[in-house]
Amino acid sequence: MIVLTLILILASIAAPTYQVAIVRAREAVLRDDLYTMRKLIDEFTLDKERPPSTLDELVEAGYLRSGIPVDPFTGSNQTWRTDSEDVPIGPAQIVPGIVDVHSGSDDNSLEGTVYSTW
């Protein structure tokens, strides 16, 4: 009985730490995915002289070879939120397209900020 009690005490201490470690890992994946997609949006815009109109266009053009990444907090690659703006390409040329991407999750991070604002 004493051994079982000690195991339960240790498990109750380890479980919250494990949950925080999982959230930190997901946050790290989200940061990396956002950095990569933002970098590829910029590269696409410079190469094609226009911003992409959708994230699927990055895949079709070969910038995202493995497809649109899965948002680690929503579990889907269709929930990414994009910011679209008119991007000046030339002296008198403005083209609308994606300029930024965010998570589709409205959950709060461990820092207290909402993932969709990252």
JORA-V814629 format. One record per helix or strand of 2 or more residues. SS is the DSSP state (~ for helix, > for strand). FROM is the first residue (numbers start at 0). LEN is the number of residues. Records with the same first field share a line. If there is no record, write none. Layout:
SS->FROM-LEN / FROM-LEN
This chain:
~->1-47 / 54-6 / 114-3
>->80-10 / 92-10
